[in-house]
Amino acid sequence: MQGSRIASTRTYPMFCSQLAIIAVLSILSASTFALDPKLAPDKQTKVEAAIARFMAANQIPGVSVAIVENNAFEWAAGFGMADLENYVPATSQTLYRLASISKPITATATMLLWQQHKIDLDAPVQKYCRAFPKKDDTITTRQVLGHLGGIRHYKSNSQDDPETGNTRHFDDTIQSGLKFFADDPLVAKPGTAFHYSTQGFTLVGCALEGASGENYVDFVRKNILLPAEMNHTRTDDRFALIPYRTRFYQKDKSGEVKNADFLDSSYKVPGGGWLSSADDMAHFAVAMLNDRLLQRSTRDVMWTSLKTSDGKETGYALGWGTGKDLGVADVGHGGGQQGTSTFLLIVPERQSAVVVLMNIESADASGLATELMKILLGIPAANSK
């Protein structure tokens, strides 16, 4: 997640005063998944009302939401604007930066290799990623997937940090990304403490390449994206012309909406460099719920919280967060970086999922996703936002 940033120079004062109106009016003109929608009308009404309230209260330029129930993709829509300057509406096909929701995609690809007996999650990670130097303690791929490997996160949240606000473009995603942190000391002895690390997932991507003998992006596309029918998901290449890609926004300290600070995420694709839509992420959730990407036993391993060496659960599994705040086990992940706030929430026992993608940073995508999931599960909301 990214913190506060230097303000960009281009502002939209006229839009700030209109965003609340846009949020309400967008409900009337939302682009909705129209192929035999199955979401119950009363639930759809509540979902749309919750989204309108959230957008108005938080001045959200654009948001796309998708709903999965009964293991099926039932409904999706976009609200507000994907591009404020050109008045381009957000739709369910608008492409947003996934940020850290990239991690579950990478983890699923890695677990497929484990299922195929091509990677040993408990072997030293250097067995598969030879470019990563040996440390004083053994680090395993399992530990790195669960943020127990001692790999550092970003050095700071400042846009001035050449890592956080990277402007260089790298065609060699994995090897270039490793150079940012490979020679740095570990922040903890592997296995002893949870330290969230996007950089660690570049190391996972390197292990994936070594175990599969294929390029990371190519392997993920062939084995995860295509089988899940995620036909528009791709890496966030700032040089490419990408249809339906949203513009990216942030708010300054006064709450004024501005263009987000610049980011080239090519150095961290496995942990935070994919673009996707609400439609595609709903397809991903459906594929996970229906065991189309992994066997159920493999999925269960991936979705089980890890423990530190002293036996304490971390609340994080292999590339997925875990929780029980809804009274039933859930898995998912959030994401935040320049110009985006995202959340994917899945409740396997109830065969349900919610996708929330926004084109502004530091917004509570988790809160909105949880509110929408409560509507699906019939859980009364404590307070309406």
KOLPA-665464 format. One record per residue (C-alpha): residue in three letters; x, y, z. Coordinates in steps of 0.5 Angstrom, whole numbers, plus 500, padded with zeros to 3 digits. Layout:
REM residues N
ALAXYZ/...
***
This chain:
REM residues 385
MET500500500/GLN502507498/GLY502513503/SER502520502/ARG505523496/ILE508529493/ALA502533490/SER501533482/THR501539478/ARG494538474/THR488539478/TYR480538477/PRO477543482/MET471543478/PHE470535479/CYS471535486/SER464539487/GLN461534482/LEU463527484/ALA458526489/ILE453528484/ILE456523479/ALA456518484/VAL449518484/LEU447519477/SER452514475/ILE447509478/LEU442510473/SER447510467/ALA452504470/SER454499465/THR452493468/PHE454485466/ALA448484462/LEU448477460/ASP443473464/PRO444477470/LYS442473476/LEU443477482/ALA436478486/PRO433485485/ASP433487492/LYS440485493/GLN442489487/THR438495489/LYS442495496/VAL449494493/GLU448500488/ALA445504494/ALA451502498/ILE456504492/ALA453510491/ARG453512499/PHE461510499/MET462514492/ALA459520495/ALA462520502/ASN469519499/GLN469523493/ILE471517488/PRO472518481/GLY470511478/VAL469504481/SER467497478/VAL464492482/ALA463485481/ILE459480484/VAL459472485/GLU454468488/ASN453460488/ASN460459485/ALA457463478/PHE459470476/GLU452474477/TRP453481476/ALA458487475/ALA458494473/GLY462501473/PHE460507476/GLY463514476/MET468516471/ALA474512468/ASP477519465/LEU475525469/GLU478530463/ASN474526458/TYR468524461/VAL469517460/PRO465512464/ALA467507468/THR464500466/SER465493468/GLN471492463/THR475498465/LEU482496467/TYR485498474/ARG491497477/LEU490491481/ALA496493486/SER497487491/ILE491483488/SER497481483/LYS500477489/PRO494471489/ILE495471482/THR502469482/ALA501465488/THR496461484/ALA501460479/THR506457484/MET501453487/LEU500450480/LEU507448480/TRP507445487/GLN501441485/GLN505438478/HIS511437483/LYS515442479/ILE517446485/ASP518444493/LEU516450497/ASP520448503/ALA527447499/PRO531453499/VAL529459494/GLN536459491/LYS534452488/TYR530455483/CYS532462483/ARG539462482/ALA540470481/PHE538471489/PRO544470493/LYS544466499/LYS543469506/ASP545467513/ASP539463514/THR535459509/ILE529462506/THR524457502/THR519459497/ARG513457502/GLN516463507/VAL516468502/LEU509467499/GLY507468506/HIS511474508/LEU515470513/GLY522470509/GLY525476512/ILE525480505/ARG524487506/HIS518491503/TYR519498500/LYS525502504/SER519508504/ASN513511502/SER515517499/GLN514518492/ASP522521492/ASP524514493/PRO526511486/GLU523504488/THR516507491/GLY516512485/ASN520508480/THR520511473/ARG524506469/HIS521501465/PHE524494465/ASP523489460/ASP526484464/THR521484469/ILE524479474/GLN531480474/SER531487474/GLY526487480/LEU531483484/LYS536488483/PHE532493488/PHE533488494/ALA537482493/ASP543484496/ASP540487502/PRO540484509/LEU534480511/VAL529484516/ALA528478520/LYS530471521/PRO526467516/GLY520464519/THR520468526/ALA516474524/PHE511476519/HIS514482514/TYR509484508/SER513484502/THR512486495/GLN519485493/GLY518478496/PHE514476490/THR519478485/LEU523473488/VAL517468488/GLY516470480/CYS524468480/ALA523461483/LEU517460478/GLU521461472/GLY526457475/ALA521451476/SER517452470/GLY523454465/GLU518459462/ASN518467463/TYR513469469/VAL508473465/ASP508467459/PHE507462464/VAL501466468/ARG498468462/LYS497461459/ASN496457466/ILE492462470/LEU489468465/LEU487464459/PRO483458463/ALA480463468/GLU477467462/MET481473464/ASN482475457/HIS483482458/THR488482464/ARG495484462/THR501487465/ASP501495466/ASP506497461/ARG506505461/PHE508505453/ALA503500451/LEU496502448/ILE491499452/PRO484499451/TYR479501457/ARG485502462/THR483508467/ARG486514468/PHE489514475/TYR488519481/GLN489521488/LYS487526493/ASP491532496/LYS491534503/SER485538502/GLY481533499/GLU482535492/VAL482530486/LYS488530482/ASN492526477/ALA496520481/ASP504521482/PHE507517476/LEU509510477/ASP512504472/SER511498476/SER515493471/TYR520492476/LYS514488481/VAL509485476/PRO509479481/GLY507483487/GLY504489484/GLY504490476/TRP498487473/LEU492490470/SER485487470/SER477489470/ALA472487475/ASP469482470/ASP476478469/MET477478477/ALA470475478/HIS472470473/PHE478469477/ALA474468483/VAL469463480/ALA475459477/MET478458484/LEU471457487/ASN470451482/ASP477448482/ARG478450475/LEU485452476/LEU487448482/GLN485441485/ARG481443492/SER487440496/THR492444493/ARG487450494/ASP486448501/VAL494448502/MET494455499/TRP488458503/THR491456510/SER494461514/LEU501460516/LYS504460523/THR511463525/SER516459528/ASP513460535/GLY506457533/LYS502464532/GLU498464526/THR499470522/GLY492471518/TYR496470512/ALA496464507/LEU500463501/GLY499469497/TRP492470500/GLY489474507/THR485470511/GLY480472516/LYS473470520/ASP470477521/LEU464476517/GLY463470522/VAL465465516/ALA472464514/ASP474468508/VAL480469504/GLY482475499/HIS487481498/GLY487488498/GLY491493494/GLY493500493/GLN499504489/GLN499510485/GLY492511483/THR488505485/SER485502491/THR482494490/PHE480489494/LEU478481492/LEU474478498/ILE472471497/VAL467466502/PRO468459500/GLU463456504/ARG458461502/GLN460460494/SER461468494/ALA466473492/VAL466481491/VAL471485487/VAL472492488/LEU476496483/MET477504484/ASN481509480/ILE484513486/GLU489511491/SER488511499/ALA480509499/ASP477504503/ALA476498498/SER476493503/GLY470497507/LEU466497501/ALA467490499/THR466488506/GLU459492506/LEU457489499/MET459482502/LYS454483508/ILE449484503/LEU450478499/LEU450474506/GLY444477509/ILE448480515/PRO445486517/ALA450492517/ALA452495524/ASN452502521/SER451505514/LYS456509511/
***
